[in-house]
Amino acid sequence: MSYSLSFSQAIVTVLFVGDKVEQGFYDFVPTKELSAALNIARPTAVKILGSLASAGIIETREGAKGGVRLALPPAEVTILDVFTAIESGKALFRHDFELGVTGEKPTRAQSAILNVLNEAEAAMQNRLAQTTIADLLTILNA
């Protein structure tokens, strides 16, 4: 599989930020605290936050009271939104291999395999679209 660890880290990051702000600890969660609490290297955290900000999932503020917070209500952010922000353009399954045999049967086999893999990826994305950050925060705070 080709998806990065950053995708999972981004979900945890969004949950952490949403939870800290929801509980009233911060208006904006400091990036340094986020990185330390989640054990994400600062350069990786900055990259994840940049992708989430570019996607409009979080907003940032500079300065002493700066940091990050969700740009949207948790009920409006799906796991698919986070996925798209981090993994945009990457395929779950690699299928860019070349067979050493040619002909109708190998071509049909490759096509059938590609269809199954594409359907599996679409089903996964559909499932991610059904779960919001609010859903996960509800589980987290139960």
Z-matrix of the N, CA and C atoms (Angstrom, degrees):
N
C 1 1.438
C 2 1.522 1 109.10
N 3 1.306 2 116.01 1 151.77
C 4 1.449 3 120.34 2 -170.51
C 5 1.521 4 115.71 3 -110.68
N 6 1.319 5 120.30 4 -5.64
C 7 1.457 6 119.47 5 -178.15
C 8 1.516 7 110.50 6 -71.81
N 9 1.315 8 115.77 7 149.23
C 10 1.455 9 121.46 8 -173.44
C 11 1.528 10 112.81 9 -88.49
N 12 1.320 11 114.67 10 162.79
C 13 1.457 12 121.66 11 172.88
C 14 1.528 13 109.87 12 -62.45
N 15 1.308 14 116.81 13 -27.75
C 16 1.470 15 121.32 14 -179.59
C 17 1.524 16 112.11 15 -57.82
N 18 1.320 17 117.81 16 -30.41
C 19 1.467 18 120.51 17 178.58
C 20 1.525 19 110.08 18 -62.73
N 21 1.320 20 117.61 19 -50.31
C 22 1.465 21 121.11 20 178.10
C 23 1.523 22 110.83 21 -63.35
N 24 1.323 23 116.70 22 -41.11
C 25 1.459 24 120.58 23 178.50
C 26 1.533 25 110.68 24 -63.58
N 27 1.313 26 117.02 25 -36.08
C 28 1.470 27 120.71 26 179.55
C 29 1.531 28 111.13 27 -66.84
N 30 1.331 29 117.15 28 -39.43
C 31 1.470 30 119.85 29 177.50
C 32 1.523 31 109.71 30 -61.94
N 33 1.329 32 116.63 31 -47.29
C 34 1.466 33 120.86 32 179.67
C 35 1.533 34 110.14 33 -62.83
N 36 1.310 35 117.03 34 -38.94
C 37 1.461 36 121.58 35 178.64
C 38 1.524 37 111.02 36 -61.14
N 39 1.314 38 116.76 37 -48.08
C 40 1.465 39 120.77 38 -179.64
C 41 1.531 40 110.03 39 -63.40
N 42 1.324 41 117.03 40 -41.51
C 43 1.470 42 120.25 41 177.01
C 44 1.524 43 111.36 42 -62.18
N 45 1.322 44 116.89 43 -45.55
C 46 1.458 45 121.97 44 -179.50
C 47 1.520 46 110.57 45 -59.69
N 48 1.317 47 116.66 46 -48.96
C 49 1.462 48 121.70 47 -179.94
C 50 1.529 49 110.21 48 -62.31
N 51 1.327 50 116.44 49 -48.41
C 52 1.464 51 120.16 50 179.62
C 53 1.513 52 112.43 51 -59.34
N 54 1.318 53 116.81 52 -41.83
C 55 1.463 54 121.39 53 -178.47
C 56 1.518 55 111.40 54 -68.67
N 57 1.324 56 118.04 55 -46.01
C 58 1.469 57 121.43 56 -178.70
C 59 1.527 58 111.60 57 -62.64
N 60 1.318 59 117.05 58 -40.97
C 61 1.465 60 120.44 59 179.29
C 62 1.531 61 109.75 60 -71.64
N 63 1.346 62 116.61 61 -42.49
C 64 1.468 63 120.88 62 179.72
C 65 1.531 64 111.62 63 -59.72
N 66 1.327 65 116.77 64 -37.97
C 67 1.460 66 121.06 65 179.98
C 68 1.532 67 112.87 66 -79.35
N 69 1.316 68 116.75 67 -6.08
C 70 1.457 69 120.70 68 176.72
C 71 1.519 70 115.05 69 84.88
N 72 1.327 71 117.92 70 11.83
C 73 1.462 72 120.22 71 178.31
C 74 1.531 73 111.40 72 -68.04
N 75 1.319 74 115.79 73 -36.05
C 76 1.462 75 121.05 74 -176.25
C 77 1.524 76 110.03 75 -146.20
N 78 1.352 77 114.39 76 155.70
C 79 1.458 78 119.58 77 163.38
C 80 1.526 79 107.80 78 -83.17
N 81 1.334 80 114.66 79 -41.31
C 82 1.456 81 123.00 80 176.90
C 83 1.525 82 107.30 81 -130.70
N 84 1.314 83 117.51 82 127.55
C 85 1.464 84 121.68 83 -179.63
C 86 1.529 85 108.73 84 -79.52
N 87 1.343 86 117.45 85 124.92
C 88 1.468 87 119.65 86 179.07
C 89 1.532 88 111.41 87 -61.40
N 90 1.298 89 115.55 88 135.67
C 91 1.467 90 121.50 89 -178.74
C 92 1.525 91 111.20 90 -60.39
N 93 1.311 92 116.93 91 -38.40
C 94 1.466 93 121.36 92 -179.61
C 95 1.530 94 110.22 93 -61.81
N 96 1.335 95 117.53 94 -43.78
C 97 1.467 96 120.70 95 179.36
C 98 1.527 97 110.69 96 -66.31
N 99 1.314 98 115.89 97 -42.37
C 100 1.464 99 121.00 98 179.52
C 101 1.527 100 110.06 99 -58.34
N 102 1.313 101 116.08 100 -49.10
C 103 1.466 102 121.63 101 -178.81
C 104 1.528 103 111.26 102 -60.60
N 105 1.337 104 116.74 103 -44.86
C 106 1.466 105 120.74 104 -178.65
C 107 1.531 106 111.56 105 -69.22
N 108 1.329 107 117.04 106 -45.79
C 109 1.464 108 121.10 107 -176.49
C 110 1.522 109 112.07 108 -64.39
N 111 1.325 110 116.55 109 -35.62
C 112 1.465 111 120.59 110 -176.72
C 113 1.522 112 112.73 111 -95.95
N 114 1.333 113 116.60 112 -0.82
C 115 1.460 114 121.87 113 179.52
C 116 1.534 115 111.54 114 56.60
N 117 1.320 116 114.17 115 44.86
C 118 1.466 117 121.25 116 176.91
C 119 1.526 118 106.42 117 -112.03
N 120 1.314 119 116.61 118 124.96
C 121 1.464 120 120.52 119 179.34
C 122 1.525 121 109.43 120 -52.20
N 123 1.316 122 115.56 121 138.45
C 124 1.474 123 119.92 122 -175.87
C 125 1.525 124 113.21 123 -53.13
N 126 1.342 125 119.67 124 -45.21
C 127 1.477 126 118.64 125 179.08
C 128 1.541 127 111.98 126 -61.81
N 129 1.326 128 116.73 127 -36.77
C 130 1.465 129 120.35 128 177.91
C 131 1.515 130 110.07 129 -68.08
N 132 1.335 131 116.82 130 -43.04
C 133 1.466 132 120.73 131 178.64
C 134 1.526 133 110.57 132 -60.39
N 135 1.330 134 116.52 133 -42.83
C 136 1.470 135 120.65 134 179.79
C 137 1.530 136 110.57 135 -62.32
N 138 1.330 137 116.49 136 -40.93
C 139 1.466 138 120.42 137 178.72
C 140 1.531 139 110.76 138 -64.91
N 141 1.337 140 116.80 139 -44.89
C 142 1.468 141 121.25 140 178.79
C 143 1.527 142 109.82 141 -61.35
N 144 1.338 143 116.11 142 -47.05
C 145 1.463 144 119.83 143 -179.20
C 146 1.524 145 111.56 144 -62.70
N 147 1.320 146 116.77 145 -36.67
C 148 1.464 147 120.34 146 177.21
C 149 1.523 148 111.68 147 -62.74
N 150 1.324 149 116.02 148 -42.55
C 151 1.469 150 120.02 149 178.95
C 152 1.530 151 110.82 150 -66.65
N 153 1.334 152 116.45 151 -41.53
C 154 1.469 153 120.23 152 179.26
C 155 1.529 154 111.00 153 -66.45
N 156 1.327 155 116.64 154 -37.96
C 157 1.465 156 120.46 155 177.93
C 158 1.525 157 111.11 156 -67.32
N 159 1.316 158 116.84 157 -43.00
C 160 1.469 159 120.93 158 178.44
C 161 1.519 160 111.70 159 -60.44
N 162 1.340 161 116.18 160 -32.22
C 163 1.465 162 121.21 161 179.60
C 164 1.532 163 112.15 162 -83.31
N 165 1.336 164 117.11 163 -4.26
C 166 1.455 165 120.28 164 179.32
C 167 1.519 166 114.17 165 79.21
N 168 1.330 167 117.41 166 17.58
C 169 1.461 168 121.47 167 -179.11
C 170 1.526 169 110.74 168 -85.64
N 171 1.318 170 116.31 169 -37.64
C 172 1.460 171 120.68 170 176.81
C 173 1.519 172 109.11 171 -123.93
N 174 1.333 173 114.33 172 163.58
C 175 1.457 174 120.02 173 171.23
C 176 1.519 175 107.47 174 -127.57
N 177 1.304 176 116.17 175 153.63
C 178 1.455 177 121.34 176 -176.43
C 179 1.524 178 110.07 177 -120.35
N 180 1.331 179 114.20 178 156.64
C 181 1.464 180 120.33 179 175.07
C 182 1.525 181 107.07 180 -141.53
N 183 1.313 182 115.80 181 134.99
C 184 1.459 183 122.71 182 178.85
C 185 1.523 184 109.80 183 -85.36
N 186 1.320 185 116.02 184 161.55
C 187 1.452 186 120.97 185 172.03
C 188 1.507 187 113.85 186 106.85
N 189 1.345 188 114.67 187 -176.52
C 190 1.456 189 121.91 188 -175.36
C 191 1.525 190 112.32 189 -60.45
N 192 1.297 191 118.30 190 -36.11
C 193 1.475 192 121.81 191 178.86
C 194 1.528 193 110.50 192 -102.91
N 195 1.325 194 115.46 193 24.15
C 196 1.450 195 121.23 194 -176.70
C 197 1.509 196 113.09 195 -85.53
N 198 1.304 197 113.99 196 -179.28
C 199 1.456 198 122.11 197 -179.36
C 200 1.508 199 109.49 198 146.02
N 201 1.332 200 115.73 199 -144.02
C 202 1.461 201 120.52 200 -178.49
C 203 1.529 202 110.09 201 -132.77
N 204 1.323 203 114.53 202 153.71
C 205 1.461 204 121.74 203 171.49
C 206 1.522 205 107.59 204 -151.23
N 207 1.320 206 115.81 205 164.97
C 208 1.464 207 119.65 206 178.88
C 209 1.522 208 108.97 207 -66.47
N 210 1.317 209 115.89 208 139.13
C 211 1.458 210 121.58 209 178.16
C 212 1.524 211 111.27 210 -87.09
N 213 1.336 212 115.67 211 -14.74
C 214 1.462 213 122.57 212 -178.44
C 215 1.517 214 108.61 213 -130.35
N 216 1.326 215 117.63 214 158.29
C 217 1.464 216 118.78 215 172.57
C 218 1.529 217 110.37 216 -61.04
N 219 1.339 218 118.09 217 144.83
C 220 1.470 219 120.97 218 -178.52
C 221 1.532 220 113.97 219 -53.96
N 222 1.322 221 118.02 220 -30.37
C 223 1.468 222 121.09 221 179.70
C 224 1.526 223 112.27 222 -70.85
N 225 1.326 224 117.24 223 -13.81
C 226 1.467 225 121.04 224 -179.45
C 227 1.524 226 113.19 225 -100.63
N 228 1.326 227 116.86 226 0.33
C 229 1.465 228 120.78 227 -179.71
C 230 1.525 229 108.11 228 -112.02
N 231 1.320 230 116.68 229 117.47
C 232 1.463 231 120.67 230 177.96
C 233 1.524 232 109.97 231 -96.26
N 234 1.310 233 114.76 232 163.54
C 235 1.463 234 119.68 233 175.42
C 236 1.534 235 109.06 234 -64.34
N 237 1.324 236 116.85 235 -30.35
C 238 1.474 237 119.88 236 175.65
C 239 1.527 238 110.52 237 -63.91
N 240 1.330 239 118.05 238 -36.67
C 241 1.468 240 120.28 239 176.49
C 242 1.531 241 110.77 240 -60.32
N 243 1.332 242 115.75 241 -44.06
C 244 1.468 243 120.57 242 178.67
C 245 1.523 244 109.42 243 -65.19
N 246 1.325 245 115.99 244 -44.46
C 247 1.461 246 121.29 245 177.87
C 248 1.526 247 111.14 246 -55.90
N 249 1.316 248 116.24 247 -48.31
C 250 1.461 249 121.20 248 -178.29
C 251 1.528 250 111.06 249 -63.30
N 252 1.326 251 116.30 250 -38.46
C 253 1.467 252 120.18 251 179.45
C 254 1.527 253 111.55 252 -63.60
N 255 1.313 254 116.72 253 -37.08
C 256 1.466 255 120.82 254 -173.95
C 257 1.529 256 112.27 255 -93.67
N 258 1.312 257 117.35 256 -41.14
C 259 1.470 258 121.18 257 -171.05
C 260 1.525 259 113.86 258 -108.31
N 261 1.295 260 117.73 259 17.17
C 262 1.461 261 121.89 260 -176.85
C 263 1.527 262 111.98 261 -48.49
N 264 1.312 263 114.96 262 123.68
C 265 1.455 264 121.10 263 176.06
C 266 1.517 265 115.89 264 84.66
N 267 1.336 266 117.81 265 -2.57
C 268 1.463 267 120.30 266 -179.94
C 269 1.526 268 109.38 267 -97.64
N 270 1.304 269 115.75 268 139.65
C 271 1.464 270 120.83 269 178.71
C 272 1.524 271 110.15 270 -92.18
N 273 1.328 272 116.03 271 145.68
C 274 1.462 273 120.95 272 176.98
C 275 1.525 274 110.05 273 -68.14
N 276 1.310 275 115.91 274 -45.23
C 277 1.460 276 121.43 275 -177.45
C 278 1.522 277 110.11 276 -110.19
N 279 1.308 278 115.61 277 134.14
C 280 1.471 279 119.42 278 175.07
C 281 1.523 280 108.07 279 -86.82
N 282 1.292 281 114.81 280 134.28
C 283 1.465 282 119.96 281 179.18
C 284 1.522 283 110.35 282 -140.81
N 285 1.322 284 115.59 283 28.86
C 286 1.454 285 120.93 284 -177.59
C 287 1.530 286 112.15 285 -96.89
N 288 1.326 287 115.04 286 34.78
C 289 1.460 288 119.61 287 179.96
C 290 1.530 289 109.76 288 -94.15
N 291 1.304 290 114.80 289 154.87
C 292 1.464 291 121.18 290 178.30
C 293 1.522 292 108.54 291 -112.09
N 294 1.310 293 116.00 292 129.87
C 295 1.458 294 120.54 293 178.13
C 296 1.520 295 109.92 294 -80.67
N 297 1.313 296 114.82 295 151.39
C 298 1.458 297 119.86 296 176.53
C 299 1.518 298 111.82 297 -82.57
N 300 1.328 299 116.85 298 -12.20
C 301 1.463 300 121.22 299 177.87
C 302 1.517 301 108.61 300 -107.78
N 303 1.323 302 114.87 301 153.47
C 304 1.459 303 119.66 302 179.27
C 305 1.523 304 109.30 303 -128.98
N 306 1.295 305 114.90 304 167.60
C 307 1.458 306 119.58 305 178.26
C 308 1.511 307 111.82 306 127.90
N 309 1.317 308 113.80 307 179.86
C 310 1.461 309 120.61 308 -175.29
C 311 1.529 310 112.67 309 -64.43
N 312 1.319 311 117.11 310 -44.18
C 313 1.466 312 120.95 311 -176.83
C 314 1.536 313 111.94 312 -65.51
N 315 1.337 314 119.61 313 -50.41
C 316 1.465 315 119.29 314 177.39
C 317 1.538 316 112.58 315 -60.52
N 318 1.318 317 117.03 316 -36.66
C 319 1.465 318 120.79 317 178.57
C 320 1.525 319 110.23 318 -64.97
N 321 1.334 320 117.02 319 -43.97
C 322 1.479 321 120.55 320 177.29
C 323 1.525 322 110.97 321 -63.80
N 324 1.322 323 116.21 322 -39.77
C 325 1.468 324 120.28 323 179.42
C 326 1.527 325 110.50 324 -61.92
N 327 1.311 326 116.73 325 -47.02
C 328 1.466 327 119.94 326 179.06
C 329 1.527 328 110.91 327 -61.83
N 330 1.309 329 116.79 328 -40.85
C 331 1.463 330 120.94 329 179.25
C 332 1.525 331 111.09 330 -64.57
N 333 1.333 332 116.93 331 -43.07
C 334 1.465 333 120.97 332 179.74
C 335 1.531 334 110.84 333 -64.55
N 336 1.317 335 116.56 334 -42.41
C 337 1.461 336 121.02 335 178.74
C 338 1.534 337 109.93 336 -62.85
N 339 1.307 338 116.52 337 -46.26
C 340 1.462 339 121.35 338 179.93
C 341 1.530 340 110.99 339 -59.57
N 342 1.323 341 117.19 340 -41.96
C 343 1.467 342 120.57 341 178.69
C 344 1.530 343 111.55 342 -62.05
N 345 1.333 344 116.84 343 -44.76
C 346 1.469 345 120.65 344 179.26
C 347 1.525 346 110.40 345 -61.79
N 348 1.324 347 116.65 346 -45.98
C 349 1.457 348 120.30 347 -178.93
C 350 1.525 349 111.84 348 -65.52
N 351 1.317 350 117.45 349 -40.89
C 352 1.471 351 120.65 350 177.77
C 353 1.529 352 111.34 351 -64.46
N 354 1.335 353 117.18 352 -39.48
C 355 1.465 354 120.85 353 177.34
C 356 1.524 355 110.84 354 -64.94
N 357 1.321 356 117.44 355 -39.80
C 358 1.464 357 121.49 356 178.51
C 359 1.520 358 110.75 357 -64.42
N 360 1.316 359 117.02 358 -42.28
C 361 1.458 360 120.52 359 178.95
C 362 1.529 361 110.68 360 -66.03
N 363 1.307 362 117.87 361 -40.81
C 364 1.465 363 121.42 362 177.85
C 365 1.529 364 110.97 363 -63.10
N 366 1.328 365 117.27 364 -39.68
C 367 1.465 366 121.17 365 177.98
C 368 1.535 367 110.20 366 -64.69
N 369 1.320 368 117.15 367 -40.44
C 370 1.454 369 120.71 368 178.22
C 371 1.526 370 110.39 369 -63.02
N 372 1.324 371 116.78 370 -46.24
C 373 1.459 372 120.42 371 -179.95
C 374 1.525 373 111.14 372 -64.37
N 375 1.311 374 117.42 373 -36.97
C 376 1.463 375 120.85 374 176.31
C 377 1.528 376 110.38 375 -61.01
N 378 1.320 377 116.34 376 -42.33
C 379 1.469 378 120.52 377 179.13
C 380 1.520 379 111.01 378 -65.49
N 381 1.317 380 117.93 379 -41.73
C 382 1.457 381 121.75 380 178.49
C 383 1.529 382 111.49 381 -62.63
N 384 1.331 383 116.14 382 -32.89
C 385 1.462 384 120.97 383 179.65
C 386 1.527 385 111.92 384 -70.71
N 387 1.315 386 117.49 385 -19.15
C 388 1.463 387 121.86 386 -178.11
C 389 1.526 388 113.21 387 -86.82
N 390 1.325 389 117.91 388 -8.40
C 391 1.462 390 121.47 389 -176.59
C 392 1.524 391 109.80 390 -115.26
N 393 1.324 392 115.69 391 125.94
C 394 1.460 393 120.43 392 179.03
C 395 1.526 394 110.75 393 -102.58
N 396 1.301 395 114.74 394 166.59
C 397 1.466 396 120.30 395 173.75
C 398 1.527 397 109.21 396 -62.17
N 399 1.324 398 117.65 397 -36.32
C 400 1.467 399 121.05 398 177.83
C 401 1.530 400 110.12 399 -61.07
N 402 1.319 401 117.92 400 -39.92
C 403 1.466 402 121.32 401 177.66
C 404 1.527 403 110.44 402 -58.51
N 405 1.326 404 116.11 403 -46.74
C 406 1.454 405 120.71 404 -179.08
C 407 1.528 406 112.31 405 -69.10
N 408 1.340 407 116.96 406 -36.77
C 409 1.457 408 119.90 407 176.42
C 410 1.531 409 111.31 408 -64.32
N 411 1.321 410 116.69 409 -35.04
C 412 1.472 411 120.49 410 177.09
C 413 1.521 412 109.84 411 -62.39
N 414 1.320 413 116.43 412 -44.52
C 415 1.472 414 120.77 413 178.11
C 416 1.529 415 110.08 414 -64.89
N 417 1.315 416 116.15 415 -42.56
C 418 1.462 417 122.53 416 -177.94
C 419 1.534 418 111.06 417 -61.79
N 420 1.307 419 116.72 418 -38.91
C 421 1.464 420 121.23 419 -174.60
C 422 1.526 421 113.45 420 -98.55
N 423 1.330 422 117.46 421 12.53
C 424 1.473 423 120.22 422 -179.86
C 425 1.506 424 112.23 423 -72.97
